[in-house]
């Protein structure tokens, strides 16, 4: 049994793809997950499962579509992987303005080059394997860099702020 975090992309954003957290917990439990905890309303689930990450992702995506009527991309990380994300933060002096894009798969060479070439005044980006860190001193709402990244790099991703990332490390440790 492994402790994971499932990150759902695009639910409960702007009134679209509404998913109640109680329903999400029940769906995870219906496919054999245990110790299921959710955090805020944006699709963050800590859970325990005997499945490997790829099988867990496929199982959750199918169950969520069937039981909840939405089809989000689900990104899976282990507790250790999340702890490593925190340890690898390339912008540690300003954590309140750091966001992390969790990618469904690692960037290929061309996508990494495209990400590295993105620049915006007062915004920074750093790709690290299956995560991309954004330093956005003016906040996510006014930032241009994540949008540019999304247009150039087609790998599915879901973004979380630094506070949420740290909370998910804490939740997945239990």
Secondary structure, DSSP 8 states (H G I E B T S, - for coil): -EEEEEEESSSSBTTBS---HHHHHHHHHHTT-EEEEEETTTTEEEEEESS-HHHHHHHHHHHHHHHHS----EEEEEHHHHHHHHHT-TTGGGGGGEEEEEESS---HHHHHHHHT--BTTEEEEEETTEEEEEETT-TTT-SHHHHHHHH--S-EEEEEHHHHHHHHHHHH-
